[in-house]
């Protein structure tokens, strides 16, 4: 599963660059989205808590995505 995830991420980077995204912006957006997607994985599979620090981190990630797209 890890290998499939890595290949999928790299394929996504290549497709984003071919679509005309800036290299630094494409990588940053992918890493932010990955961080947000991994929160439910940690909660459901590893029984991690979702405390105030993680909520604040998600808010900062979403604010960063909004600012990057403006």
KOLLONU-414403 format. One record per residue (C-alpha): x, y, z; residue in three letters. Coordinates in nm, 4 decimals. Example, Ala and Ser with C-alpha at 12.3 -4.5 7.8 and 13.67 -1.06 7.14 Angstrom:
% residues 2
+----------+----------+----------+------+
:       px :       py :       pz : rest :
+----------+----------+----------+------+
:   1.2300 :  -0.4500 :   0.7800 :  ala :
:   1.3670 :  -0.1060 :   0.7140 :  ser :
+----------+----------+----------+------+
% end
This chain:
% residues 70
+----------+----------+----------+------+
:       px :       py :       pz : rest :
+----------+----------+----------+------+
:   0.0000 :   0.0000 :   0.0000 :  unk :
:   0.2851 :   0.2362 :   0.0795 :  unk :
:   0.4404 :   0.1744 :  -0.2614 :  unk :
:   0.1104 :   0.2439 :  -0.4358 :  unk :
:   0.0702 :   0.5658 :  -0.2373 :  unk :
:   0.4196 :   0.6849 :  -0.3261 :  unk :
:   0.3741 :   0.6067 :  -0.6947 :  unk :
:   0.0376 :   0.7862 :  -0.6884 :  unk :
:   0.1893 :   1.0967 :  -0.5304 :  unk :
:   0.4744 :   1.1081 :  -0.7784 :  unk :
:   0.2350 :   1.0564 :  -1.0693 :  unk :
:   0.0253 :   1.3437 :  -0.9330 :  unk :
:   0.3318 :   1.5697 :  -0.9192 :  unk :
:   0.4195 :   1.4888 :  -1.2793 :  unk :
:   0.0647 :   1.5518 :  -1.4002 :  unk :
:   0.0452 :   1.8819 :  -1.2103 :  unk :
:   0.3725 :   2.0016 :  -1.3635 :  unk :
:   0.2563 :   1.8979 :  -1.7099 :  unk :
:  -0.0647 :   2.0932 :  -1.6536 :  unk :
:   0.1404 :   2.4076 :  -1.5950 :  unk :
:   0.1626 :   2.4341 :  -1.2171 :  unk :
:   0.4657 :   2.6013 :  -1.0656 :  unk :
:   0.7008 :   2.3404 :  -0.9185 :  unk :
:   0.7099 :   2.4888 :  -0.5682 :  unk :
:   0.3343 :   2.5523 :  -0.5539 :  unk :
:   0.2409 :   2.2046 :  -0.6781 :  unk :
:   0.4553 :   2.0317 :  -0.4196 :  unk :
:   0.3301 :   2.2551 :  -0.1395 :  unk :
:  -0.0360 :   2.2025 :  -0.2272 :  unk :
:   0.0124 :   1.8252 :  -0.2490 :  unk :
:   0.1841 :   1.8120 :   0.0906 :  unk :
:  -0.0865 :   2.0227 :   0.2550 :  unk :
:  -0.3636 :   1.8054 :   0.1125 :  unk :
:  -0.1745 :   1.4922 :   0.2174 :  unk :
:  -0.1446 :   1.6221 :   0.5745 :  unk :
:  -0.5190 :   1.6879 :   0.5890 :  unk :
:  -0.6059 :   1.3475 :   0.4390 :  unk :
:  -0.3826 :   1.1638 :   0.6870 :  unk :
:  -0.5760 :   1.2977 :   0.9878 :  unk :
:  -0.8764 :   1.0653 :   0.9368 :  unk :
:  -0.6370 :   0.7771 :   0.8671 :  unk :
:  -0.4718 :   0.8361 :   1.2041 :  unk :
:  -0.8052 :   0.8641 :   1.3809 :  unk :
:  -0.9688 :   0.5525 :   1.2343 :  unk :
:  -0.6749 :   0.3153 :   1.1961 :  unk :
:  -0.4408 :   0.4210 :   1.4773 :  unk :
:  -0.7000 :   0.5504 :   1.7272 :  unk :
:  -0.5286 :   0.8878 :   1.7645 :  unk :
:  -0.7106 :   1.1761 :   1.9244 :  unk :
:  -0.8250 :   1.4892 :   1.7456 :  unk :
:  -0.7484 :   1.7696 :   1.9866 :  unk :
:  -0.7399 :   2.1468 :   1.9587 :  unk :
:  -0.3855 :   2.1553 :   1.8183 :  unk :
:  -0.4886 :   1.9424 :   1.5204 :  unk :
:  -0.7941 :   2.1588 :   1.4577 :  unk :
:  -0.5683 :   2.4649 :   1.4575 :  unk :
:  -0.3299 :   2.2892 :   1.2178 :  unk :
:  -0.6113 :   2.2055 :   0.9753 :  unk :
:  -0.7293 :   2.5679 :   0.9849 :  unk :
:  -0.3770 :   2.6885 :   0.9078 :  unk :
:  -0.3455 :   2.4388 :   0.6209 :  unk :
:  -0.6745 :   2.5492 :   0.4682 :  unk :
:  -0.5829 :   2.9163 :   0.5099 :  unk :
:  -0.2534 :   2.8480 :   0.3340 :  unk :
:  -0.4317 :   2.6799 :   0.0441 :  unk :
:  -0.6684 :   2.9755 :   0.0120 :  unk :
:  -0.3785 :   3.2234 :   0.0133 :  unk :
:  -0.1803 :   3.0217 :  -0.2425 :  unk :
:  -0.4747 :   3.0171 :  -0.4842 :  unk :
:  -0.5335 :   3.3916 :  -0.4705 :  unk :
+----------+----------+----------+------+
% end
